[in-house]
Amino acid sequence: MALTTWALGPALRLCAAGPASDWEMLHVAGAGVCGCCGALRPRYKRLVDNIFPEDPEDGLVKTNMEKLTFYALSAPEKLDRIGAYLSERLIRDVSRHRYGYVCIAMEALDQLLMACHCQSINLFVESFLKMVAKLLESEKPNLQILGTNSFVKFANIEEDTPSYHRSYDFFVSRFSEMCHSSHDDLDIRTKIRMSGIKGLQGVVRKTVNDELQANIWDPQHMDKIVPSLLFNLQHVEEAESRSPSPLQATEKEKESPTELAERCLRELLGRAAYGNIKNAIKPVLIHLDNHSLWEPKIFATCCFRIIMYSIQPQHSHLVIQQLLGHLDANSKSAATVRAGIVEVLSEAAVIAASGSVGPTVLEVFNTLLRQLRLSIDYALTGSYDCATGVSTKIIKEHEERMFQEAVIKTIGSFASTLPTYQQSEVMVFIMNKVPLPSSQQSIEAGKAGENRNRLTQIMLLKSLLQVSVGFQCSNMLTALPSAFLDRLLSAALMEDAEIRLFVLEILISFIDRHGNRQKFSTISTISDISVLKVKVDKCSRQDTVFMKKHGQQLYRHIYLICKEESNVQAHYEALYSMLMLISIELANEEVVVDLIRLVLAVQEIAQINEDNLTAYNRCALFALGAAYLNLISQLTTVPTFCQHIHEVIQMRQKEAPYLLPEDVFVEKPRLSKSLDRLGPEVFFWQSKISEVLGGSGYNSDRLSTPYIPQLTDEDRLSKRKSIGETISLQVEVESRNSPEREQRAPAEEITYETLKKAIDSVAVEEQERERRRQVVEKFQKAPFEEIAAHCGARATLLQSKLNQIFEITIRPPPSPSGTITAAYGQPQNHSIPVIHKSHASCPGHWQAAHTTEIAGSTPGRAVGHLER
């Protein structure tokens, strides 16, 4: 009776206090009874209580757990109350340090989560997340790990119903904090960090594909997740002193925070959509900045290699744009930092080759070239503020040079990922940036301006060389457009020897399409060309058109480069390679003839020495001609031609070895000062070569015509003289009709009238160019009948001219001598007779003709020919 009164005491006190409802009376009474009698408690509480054993070490009571699970599935509306009660018990056990029961409660929650997928799961999840948060807030590492494991299991569950109000902000913050754990015990620290990484992985999996969940790609979340993963990638714990077995080492590696962080980062980036790439990459850049990780650049490169291989290929260009923007933002940072960013760019570009570099290709190269120019300014001024020249940072020139080389390498890496047509556009873009006197680029005056211009030219040509090395194109007309080739060749005539060498290397990389460059890297007179294993392909129609259009321009620049006194061995090796590659890649019969004429003209430069070249330059030109003619004679396979070249080389070996490449292009060249007293037997004679090749079907008339380049205004001003020096320049015009080359016309002084005529001639050239354009346009757009009528009239006129020529040729020659005009519009200084066909076989007539031909040659050449 006393027990009943005590149990019903709260209800009696409620009645004494005043009127109350029946429900309140029952609730209060039931609460008092349940506190003493388990039979009166709600069933879900009894089921929950029954899963806990008397001794927590016995673990979860499985049979009772099955009953609780069955009850939750049968009455899903009770699931939220089950969760609330379990949460209440867990919080009480945590506060009382009864950690065994805490583990049992979490195990029960995990099993209920895995079994129940009803609509009421959301309310149960709220209780579950509250319990996980309670565990994560604990200072006990074991409870943190326990809560994390439960959260990871929950993250792998696919919920049937969405949740509109659930937030994971606390979990992102807490897991990120665990990733940075600094616990004293190494094993515990490793476990906590791994739990943090797993928790972040669970948050990503739970939210990344659910639009109704919290947006994990927001900067507030990415700024915590990404640095936490990078922190664990960065800090690799030292290996233990003991050497484990291979199996143990593998398991250890799998369980390391570094491997887990990398796997999580790859999964995160692999799920990133187009609009989320920026938010995912920006924290990486900030982390590398804050921890000064650009300078060693090993970790930065590793990070972006992971990024580029993890994201979807079509998003690669977004990463590259982020890096370019970051490079601009750090334009005034130390050179080592900028070099690290650029090298990461280079690595990323190579990986992005399978995807896309983006639509704004030229903008990428524009940014890199802008950084290159800024670096040149920094190195020259010694300050990051070029305007004031005042800087608190010390600029080291060698570091800026390293940065410039990194930029050039990156330009080459980017270009190698592009298709051929875009590579061609990039090369034109770079060439247009090169400051040249003949272009509209701004040329700065003064010594500082000259240094800046020179460094800019060298760096841009280096960049162009990097692009051209990886450029492969079968059509030279496409590879070298006229505007591009004009600008490139104008740089070949500059005073700076380094610039000329870069231009030659660029041209060689364009022409060499079969990898023959290295086979001609050394100048020598080998007796058998087959040992080089040269890859020779038939000259295509496009190549023939290219040489018809640009051949004379190439020959002229090669000729003028040979006359430069500042040339060194590298220049002659490049010239030799270029001559041989043209002979192999672009040569037909006409090109071979022109190249032989060009080399003989180069020999004449060294023989006459009008430009006062040094003994080394003259010997180098003689050796260059010998090496080229030796190989081209073997390529033409004309026995008499090979015999003549071989005889001259043998004579040089006996009488003048300093005219051969084996004695000139060595570390200590053996030279001679008596080059003006050489005998005729050590020279290659144009008349003899014309004779032996003409008998094999080559154009003997063209072969017998000495090569004389057409000098243009660009060539005369290529030395970049000042305006005053240019005005005072005396122009010497050779008389081409004189039988003696030593006779010169008087120098013509440049006056106002001559300058006015020169300006007027420019207007005439413009009119001629316009007339040609109209003719081309007429043939493109006019009706066929009109074009046919026009061509018919031209054909009639041509026939009448041919008839006149035939009438002249059938008559006997009126005089024993005459003049011949070169194919390039300049009268020659060699007088030759007009020989009738019927007398071509007469030996006496041949001797007389050639005796007359050499009348305009040098005295040494004439004596040698008469002796033969």
Helices and strands as residue ranges (DSSP letters): H 2-7, H 9-17, H 22-34, G 38-40, H 43-50, G 56-58, H 62-74, G 76-78, H 79-95, H 99-115, H 121-137, H 141-155, H 169-179, H 186-207, H 219-234, H 246-254, H 257-270, G 274-276, H 277-290, H 298-310, G 313-315, H 316-329, H 335-351, G 352-354, H 361-381, H 397-416, H 420-433, H 446-469, H 476-479, H 482-491, H 497-511, G 517-520, G 529-532, H 541-562, H 569-585, H 589-608, H 615-636, H 639-655, G 657-659, H 661-664, G 675-677, G 680-682, H 686-694, H 700-704, H 713-716, H 723-727, E 730-731, E 748-749, H 752-781, H 784-809, G 837-839, H 843-853, G 854-856, H 859-867
